[in-house]
Amino acid sequence: MLSSAASFKPLSGKGFGVVMSSELLFGLYIFVLAGFLGHHVISKVPPLLHTPLMAGTNAIAGISLVGSLVAAGAEYSKLSTILGFVAVTCATINAVGGFLITDRMLRMFKTKRGGAKS
């Protein structure tokens, strides 16, 4: 049997039901838990720390861009190349947008003469 993938079993002759593997269920559990934890942590960040936090997030987006470039260029199959291209596109939009937002936030803290607010 397939222990690491979802298997199908008939349910009273009316189509198929999906039985989740324990690895998939554990992965979904971790994903949901990380989502709740991330929301809780981000909601507690004071406004003065948002700009440094965005800069760190942009660095992580740059790392995901490098990973997606590797996935797109590995040429395992046509599907992996297409998905890699989609990942490169999404990671590029994420990184560029993050840097633009960070730059806009930093400009809010500058005076008209170019110096920082006191």
N, C-alpha and C positions, 0 to 999 in steps of 0.2 A: 504494500500500500504506500501511498504518498504521505509520509509523516510530516514533511516540512512545508507542504503546500496545501491549499484549500482543496478538499475533495468533495465530490458531489454524491448525494445519495437521494434516491427517489422518495418523495413524501406522498404516500397513498395514491400513486399514479397521476398526480397533478403537477407535473414538472419536476424541477430539481430544487433541493435546498442546499445551501452552502454551509459546510462545517468548517469553522475557522481552526487553524492550527494554533497550538499554544504559543508559538513564536510570534505569529501575527497578532494575536490577542495581547501578548505582552508588549509588543511594539506600539499598538494603539493605546494601551494603558499609559506607557511612558510619554507618548505624544500629548495626550490629554492632560496628564499631570504637569508636563513642561509648559503647556499653554496656560494653565491656571497659575502656576508659579511665576511665569514671566509676567502675566498681567498684574499679579500682586506686587511683584518687585518694582515694575515700571510705574505703577500708580503711586508708590511711596517716594519717588525721586523728586527732590525739590526743583523748582524751575531753574535755579542757577546751574544745576548740573546737567541740564538737557543737552547743551552744546558739546561738552566733553563726552557725554554718552553717545551722541550722534557720531562723533569722530571715531569712537571705538567700533561702533556698528558699521561705519563705512569701511574700516579696515577688515572686518569680517566679511563684508560684501566683496571686497577685493580678493580675499582668499577663495570665496566661492566662485568668483569669476575665473581664477586660475584652474580650479578643479573642473569647471565646466568646459574650459578650453581643452583640458586633457581628455575629457570624455568625448568631446566632439572630434578630436583628432586621432583617437585610437583606432578607428575603423574596424571595430569588431563586427558590426553589421550595419546595414543601411538604416535600420531603426535606431540603433545607438547613435549614429551620426546625426540623424534628424533630431532626436531628443537632446543631444549635446548642443546642437545649434540653437534649439529653443532655450536651453539652459543658459547659453552664452548671451542670448538676447535679453532674457529676463534679468540676469545678473548685471549686465551692463546698464540697463535702465535703472536698476536698484542702486548701483554704485554712483552713477552720474546724478541721479535725483537726490541721493543722500548728500553728496557734496554741494549741490546747488542749495539745498535747504540749510545746510550748515553755514554756508557762506552768507545766506540771507540773514540767518540768526545772528551771526557775528557782526554784520553791518548794522543791526539794530542797536548794538552796544557802543557804536562809534559816534562821536560828535561830528558836526558838519566840517570842522577843520581837519578831521582825520585822527584826532587823538581819542583815547578811550575815555569814557565817562568816569567821573570820580564818585 
